[in-house]
Amino acid sequence: MTTIEPQRPDLARELIARATESAVRRAKRVRDQLDAVQLGQGRHTDHANTKFLRRVLGEYEWPGHRLVGPAAARAAWSIALHSDHDLTLQRAATILLGRAVEAGDALVQHWAHLHDRALITSGRDQEYGTQFLLTADGIGLCPLSAPASVDKRRATVGLPPLAVALKAVRRRYTPDSSADEAPTVVVLAGIAA
């Protein structure tokens, strides 16, 4: 990874602005602070963000640290992660993010989260235990393949043990939490570090 100025600061600003707006809306959604019109506007924003990210991926492949900087690369990851309505985009983003990780231009933890999210979105079991369900009873883990070895898999991508992550997620999304990036209605991303 590099700390030099991103090659495309304009693209970085756009990605960050889009992801920030969506995170604020998701936080309000989790706290039941949105009416039906605002929920519809949020879905429209998610679709617009997905369309924007699709164009970015088509032009640049994954917008990694060198192209847009770490904050904007995280923003692109967040947009891809919350593009559940477009599994094709999530799968393509997962592949491109994986290539960026191999090139040292993105975080492997982001790849693991997006990989799990694409699996869950497609109706399959996740591998790294990064995706959780938000229900009326609280927060639980989405279906997981080979649960007995999940902590070994998590360690290979720099994630803490699942029990630690689950505790952090539950603490983060308690009713009095001030989380700045709240979960989506059914599935939410776990803690990256």
Salt bridges, closest charged atoms under 4 A:
ASP10 OD2 - ARG8 NH2 2.55
GLU14 OE2 - ARG18 NE 2.70
ASP46 OD1 - ARG25 NH2 2.51
GLU61 OE1 - ARG99 NH1 3.98
ASP84 OD1 - ARG117 NE 2.90
ASP86 OD2 - ARG54 NH2 2.42
ASP105 OD1 - ARG66 NE 3.83
GLU127 OE2 - HIS115 NE2 3.41
GLU181 OE1 - ARG74 NH2 3.83
